[in-house]
Each structure stands twice: as structure tokens, then as C-alpha cells.
Amino acid sequence: MFKQLLKKIGFGPRADYKQLFENGAIIVDVRSVGEYASGHISGSINIPVDQLSGNVHKLKDKNQPIITCCASGMRSASAKAILRSKGFEKVYNGGGWNSLQRLIK
């Protein structure tokens, strides 16, 4: 039951983030502009989670894999759900940006 709940809110089995990134996945950092400015993954784009619904047009290709990240993984889980509801199929919750950065290097 707990595993099903985690999967439903955006936490599922770990993806191979390094391979996804190397194959062209977009990293969307959903932290605030200030948090993003204090440090982020090079090449990521910043769309705060509270502005994501109104800015999905910035993510032009719904078939391109997207990895969401934030500070801890909670906002990125919400972002994953938002993107999935907007028709994006290949969305992965990368969790905290620091951890994700280590995984893709």
C-alpha cells in the first residue's frame, strides 16, 4: 500500500537518470527563482512549480523525456503530476537537484 501511494504521488522505481540525460532529457528545476539562482544543474531550465501549468509551452516536445527536480523531491513530484496531466508521458521525478546532479555526472 505504501509503495502504491509513493508511486501515485510521483515516487516510483529509480530511473537511469544519467542515461536519460545523455539521451537528451530536459531537466526542469521547479524551485523558486531565488533557489535556482543559488545553485542548479548546468543546462537545466527553471520553471517554479506554482508557474508550471501556465508555462508548459516552454516544453515544446511532449515526447522528449523530462526530469523534474527541486530541493528534496516533493515539489518535483507535484511537477511530474502536473506535466502528466498536460499530456507529457515521459516524466521522471529526479528528486533533489544536488542528488540528481551527482547521478548524471
C-alpha positions as CSV (number, residue, x, y, z in Angstrom):
1,M,0.0,0.0,0.0
2,F,2.8,2.4,0.9
3,K,4.7,1.7,-2.3
4,Q,1.5,2.4,-4.3
5,L,1.0,5.7,-2.5
6,L,4.5,6.7,-3.3
7,K,4.2,5.8,-6.9
8,K,0.9,7.7,-7.1
9,I,2.4,10.9,-5.8
10,G,5.4,10.7,-8.1
11,F,7.9,8.5,-6.5
12,G,8.5,5.2,-8.3
13,P,11.4,2.9,-9.2
14,R,14.6,4.8,-9.9
15,A,15.2,5.6,-13.5
16,D,18.6,5.6,-15.1
17,Y,18.9,9.4,-14.9
18,K,22.4,9.5,-16.4
19,Q,21.2,7.6,-19.5
20,L,18.1,9.7,-19.8
21,F,20.2,12.9,-19.6
22,E,22.8,11.6,-22.1
23,N,19.9,10.8,-24.4
24,G,18.6,14.3,-24.4
25,A,16.2,14.5,-21.4
26,I,15.3,18.1,-20.3
27,I,15.9,18.9,-16.6
28,V,13.2,21.1,-15.2
29,D,14.1,22.6,-11.9
30,V,10.8,23.6,-10.2
31,R,12.3,25.6,-7.3
32,S,11.8,29.3,-6.9
33,V,13.9,31.7,-9.0
34,G,15.9,32.6,-5.9
35,E,16.6,29.0,-5.0
36,Y,17.6,28.3,-8.6
37,A,20.0,31.3,-8.6
38,S,21.8,30.0,-5.6
39,G,22.8,26.8,-7.5
40,H,21.4,24.5,-10.1
41,I,22.3,21.8,-12.7
42,S,24.0,23.3,-15.7
43,G,21.7,23.3,-18.7
44,S,18.5,22.9,-16.6
45,I,15.6,25.2,-17.0
46,N,13.8,26.9,-14.1
47,I,10.0,26.9,-14.0
48,P,8.8,27.2,-10.5
49,V,6.2,24.6,-9.7
50,D,3.5,27.2,-9.0
51,Q,4.0,28.6,-12.5
52,L,4.4,25.3,-14.3
53,S,0.8,24.9,-15.6
54,G,0.9,28.2,-17.3
55,N,4.4,27.6,-18.8
56,V,4.2,24.1,-20.3
57,H,4.5,25.8,-23.8
58,K,8.2,26.2,-22.9
59,L,8.5,22.4,-23.1
60,K,7.7,22.1,-26.8
61,D,8.1,18.3,-27.4
62,K,5.7,16.2,-25.3
63,N,7.6,13.1,-26.4
64,Q,11.0,14.3,-25.1
65,P,11.9,12.9,-21.6
66,I,11.7,15.3,-18.8
67,I,13.4,15.0,-15.4
68,T,11.9,17.2,-12.7
69,C,13.9,18.3,-9.7
70,C,13.7,20.6,-6.7
71,A,15.3,20.8,-3.2
72,S,14.0,17.5,-1.8
73,G,11.7,15.8,-4.3
74,M,8.3,16.9,-3.1
75,R,7.8,19.8,-5.5
76,S,9.3,17.7,-8.3
77,A,6.7,15.0,-7.6
78,S,4.0,17.6,-7.9
79,A,5.5,18.9,-11.1
80,K,5.6,15.4,-12.5
81,A,1.9,15.0,-11.8
82,I,1.2,18.4,-13.5
83,L,3.1,17.5,-16.6
84,R,1.5,14.1,-16.9
85,S,-1.9,15.8,-16.6
86,K,-0.9,18.1,-19.5
87,G,-0.1,15.1,-21.8
88,F,3.6,14.7,-21.2
89,E,4.3,10.9,-20.9
90,K,8.0,10.6,-20.3
91,V,8.3,12.5,-17.0
92,Y,10.6,11.4,-14.2
93,N,10.9,12.7,-10.7
94,G,14.7,13.3,-10.2
95,G,14.2,14.4,-6.6
96,G,16.7,16.9,-5.1
97,W,18.8,18.7,-7.6
98,N,22.1,18.1,-5.7
99,S,21.5,14.3,-5.7
100,L,20.4,14.4,-9.3
101,Q,23.5,16.3,-10.3
102,R,25.7,13.5,-8.8
103,L,23.7,10.8,-10.6
104,I,24.0,12.4,-14.0
105,K,27.8,13.1,-13.8
